[in-house]
Amino acid sequence: MTCKSAFAALFFIVTLAADASATTIRTPADPALAGASLIDFADQTPGAFTSRVIADVTFTALDGRQLWIRDAGADPYSSTGLNLETELLSSAFEIAFDSPVSAFGMWWGGANLDWTVTLFNNATQLETLTFYGGDPRGPQQDPALATYREFYGATGNGITSVRFDAVPGYSPIIGGLVETDWIKIDDVRWVTAAEPPTSDPAVPEPASLLLMGSGLMAIYSRRRRRQ
């Protein structure tokens, strides 16, 4: 193996690993959401709950508080009609899918804080992203992010659940450090992942691909020294 071909092989492996990473979705028109199923909460009974199954999706509060189905009315933070809300002073909740999905998205409104969004495939953590809140958080804050209603989602390799955790921060509306938030969610979309053919070999995980690449480079370096 020449030096050029060795580096080409390593580049290909690293590219495969990068392609397996999750990416953030910022519009419902994203191609990854083509043909998505939709929950708009319009047929749901208003009220509070700890966990509720809607279609193929389970919504669960994780911090000892509750989630709500409420009429958004005319507020600027969500769509009109019924939507899903966390309670005031909430800090964590989860969305779980009956089958692995390749992409999901939702309207995300009313957030003062940033939220850490962790994607899982069963017990395996896939990726951690950030859904941004509307409060400016200092001179480094991008003004384009300082809104209170955005579309957020993500792509991933076989997402089975998504955990949302509020990131403590300063809120100029509250006038101090806060650790909890109030979120309004509507029009939840998801695309069920296509199942690979049973005859196809398993695709190595990103960490395995990188390990293979490192092994190839080590073998090449050893052969060069012997020559």
C-alpha positions in Angstrom: 0.0 0.0 0.0 1.4 3.4 -1.0 1.3 6.4 1.3 -1.2 8.1 -1.0 -3.6 5.1 -1.0 -3.2 4.7 2.7 -4.3 8.3 3.4 -7.1 7.9 0.9 -8.4 4.9 2.7 -8.2 6.7 6.0 -10.0 9.7 4.6 -12.8 7.5 3.3 -13.2 5.8 6.7 -13.3 9.1 8.5 -15.8 10.4 6.0 -18.1 7.5 6.7 -17.8 8.1 10.4 -18.7 11.8 10.0 -21.7 10.9 7.8 -23.1 8.8 10.7 -23.3 11.9 13.0 -26.5 13.7 13.7 -27.3 17.1 12.2 -29.7 19.8 13.3 -32.8 20.5 11.2 -34.1 24.1 11.1 -37.1 24.0 8.7 -40.1 21.6 8.2 -39.2 21.7 4.5 -35.9 19.9 5.2 -35.6 17.0 2.7 -34.8 14.6 5.6 -38.5 15.2 6.8 -40.0 14.3 3.4 -43.0 12.0 3.9 -42.9 12.5 7.7 -45.7 11.5 10.0 -47.3 14.4 12.0 -48.7 15.0 15.4 -50.5 18.3 15.7 -52.3 17.5 19.0 -55.6 18.7 17.6 -57.4 15.4 18.5 -56.0 15.3 22.1 -57.9 15.8 25.3 -56.6 18.9 27.1 -55.0 18.4 30.5 -51.9 17.4 32.5 -50.1 14.0 32.4 -46.8 12.5 33.3 -46.6 10.3 30.2 -48.9 9.9 27.2 -48.7 7.8 24.0 -49.9 9.6 20.9 -49.8 7.7 17.6 -46.3 6.0 17.7 -44.7 8.5 20.0 -44.5 8.6 23.8 -44.1 12.0 25.6 -42.8 11.8 29.2 -41.9 14.3 31.9 -38.6 13.3 33.6 -38.3 15.9 36.4 -41.2 15.1 38.7 -43.4 17.6 37.0 -46.0 17.2 34.3 -46.7 17.9 30.6 -49.8 19.5 29.3 -52.0 19.6 26.3 -53.3 23.2 26.1 -54.9 25.6 23.8 -52.2 28.1 22.7 -54.7 30.8 22.0 -53.1 33.8 20.2 -49.7 33.8 21.9 -46.7 34.3 19.7 -44.8 31.3 21.0 -46.7 28.5 19.3 -49.2 27.5 16.7 -52.9 28.2 17.1 -55.0 25.4 18.6 -53.8 22.7 20.9 -50.1 22.1 21.6 -47.9 20.3 24.0 -46.4 22.3 26.9 -44.1 21.6 29.8 -45.1 23.0 33.2 -43.5 26.2 34.3 -40.2 25.4 36.1 -39.6 22.3 34.0 -36.1 21.0 33.4 -36.3 17.6 31.6 -38.6 15.6 29.4 -38.4 12.8 26.8 -39.9 11.9 23.4 -39.7 8.2 22.5 -40.5 6.5 19.2 -42.0 3.1 18.8 -39.7 2.4 15.9 -36.2 3.9 15.1 -36.4 7.1 13.1 -34.0 8.8 10.8 -35.2 12.3 11.4 -37.6 14.3 13.6 -38.6 17.9 14.0 -41.1 20.3 15.8 -42.0 23.9 16.4 -40.2 24.9 19.6 -41.6 28.0 21.3 -41.4 30.0 24.5 -37.9 28.9 25.5 -35.9 31.3 27.6 -33.0 28.9 28.1 -30.9 26.7 25.8 -31.8 23.0 26.0 -29.4 20.1 25.6 -31.0 17.5 23.2 -29.5 14.0 23.5 -30.3 11.4 20.9 -30.4 7.7 21.8 -30.6 4.4 20.0 -32.1 2.3 22.8 -29.4 2.7 25.6 -26.7 3.9 23.2 -26.1 7.7 23.1 -25.8 8.8 19.5 -25.3 12.6 19.7 -25.9 15.7 21.7 -27.2 18.9 20.1 -28.6 22.3 21.3 -32.0 23.8 20.8 -31.6 27.5 21.5 -33.7 29.7 23.8 -34.9 33.2 22.9 -33.2 35.2 25.7 -29.9 36.9 24.6 -27.1 35.4 26.7 -24.4 38.1 26.5 -22.4 39.8 23.7 -21.5 36.5 22.1 -25.2 35.7 21.5 -26.1 35.5 17.8 -29.1 38.0 17.4 -30.5 35.6 14.7 -31.1 33.0 17.5 -32.8 35.5 19.9 -36.4 34.5 19.0 -39.1 32.6 20.9 -40.4 30.4 18.1 -38.2 28.3 15.9 -38.4 25.0 14.1 -35.9 22.5 15.4 -35.2 18.8 14.8 -32.4 16.4 13.9 -31.3 13.6 11.7 -29.6 10.5 13.1 -28.9 6.8 12.6 -31.8 4.9 14.2 -33.1 7.4 16.8 -35.4 5.7 19.3 -35.7 8.4 22.0 -34.7 12.0 22.6 -34.0 13.6 26.0 -34.4 17.3 26.5 -32.6 19.0 29.4 -32.7 22.7 30.3 -29.2 24.4 30.5 -29.1 26.8 33.5 -28.4 30.4 32.4 -29.2 34.0 33.0 -32.6 35.3 31.9 -33.1 39.0 31.5 -36.9 38.5 31.7 -36.5 36.8 35.1 -33.6 39.1 36.1 -31.3 36.4 37.3 -30.0 32.8 37.0 -32.7 30.2 36.2 -32.5 26.4 35.9 -35.9 25.7 34.6 -38.1 26.7 31.7 -41.5 26.6 30.0 -41.6 25.1 26.5 -44.4 25.0 23.9 -44.2 22.3 21.2 -46.4 21.7 18.1 -46.5 19.8 14.8 -44.1 17.0 15.8 -42.8 15.3 12.7 -40.8 12.1 12.4 -39.6 9.7 9.6 -39.4 6.0 10.4 -35.9 4.7 9.5 -35.7 2.2 6.6 -34.8 -1.2 7.7 -31.6 -2.5 6.0 -31.9 -5.7 4.0 -31.1 -8.8 6.1 -28.5 -10.0 3.6 -26.4 -6.9 3.9 -23.4 -7.0 6.2 -23.6 -4.8 9.3 -22.2 -1.3 8.9 -19.5 -0.6 11.5 -20.1 2.2 14.0 -18.1 5.4 13.7 -15.7 4.4 16.5 -15.1 1.1 14.8 -14.4 2.8 11.5 -11.9 5.1 13.1 -10.2 2.2 14.8 -9.9 0.4 11.5 -8.4 3.5 9.9 -5.8 3.8 12.7 -4.9 0.1 12.3 -4.3 0.6 8.6 -2.0 3.5 9.1 -0.1 1.6 11.8 0.4 -1.3 9.5 1.6 1.0 6.7 4.1 2.8 9.0 5.5 -0.5 10.2 6.1 -1.7 6.7 7.8 1.6 5.7 10.2 1.3 8.6 11.1 -2.3 7.7 11.9 -1.2 4.1 
